[in-house]
């Protein structure tokens, strides 16, 4: 976590920052589809900007859900990666799924040549890493992506919360639709994002029974042997 904070602005990590921008825009796209809207295109810029251009049905609920789904969706995505990878030990499956998702976003929704090239290139990299890396390497890659995905939401919300006049953001755009100040939306999204990440981290790190203990219990049950509880 500290390493991610320290290296956040490093040019070497630009591809990773673009990846979490894509996560953010995917959140908007999924919420749009969930409420019956239509996603026109998704754009990821070389300057790490992002856009999800879509048509929404009328109503305040779809507006709030779609604008909120970028930041909160990034936190949920990072949390889901942590839980699947560390609680259920699905590191490699998570990395394969990421590769398929990035590639699909490019093929279906890319709004310009850069977005398509990035999605196809990053999707290929993720799929290759999922195929060739040993278990420890896959675990490290998934951990880095999950941490950066969660941090992206918090870093951008920090900018909205403390510098709401600094430019256009999802909070500013939603404020124009609802007449609720942007700083209120940023605060609500911050609390929700932190809560999701804390819960996921706690659940992911909770100690589960080692595989050898589980196997011993299964063998004992199968053989009819009485079960005993080991002394500490």
Buried (B, 14 or more C-beta within 10 A) or exposed (E): EEEBEEEBEEEEBEEBBBBBBBBBBBBBBBBBEEBEBEBBBBBBBEEEEBBBBBEBEEEEEBBBBBBBBBBBBBBBBBBBBBBBBBBEEBBBBBBBBBBBBBBEBBEEBBBBEBBBEBBBBBBEBBBEBBEEBEEEBBBEBBBBBBBBBBBBBBBBBEBBBEEBEEEEBBBBBBBEEBEBEBBBBBBBBBEBBBEBBEEBBEEBEEEEEEEEEEEBEEEEEEEEEEEEEEEE
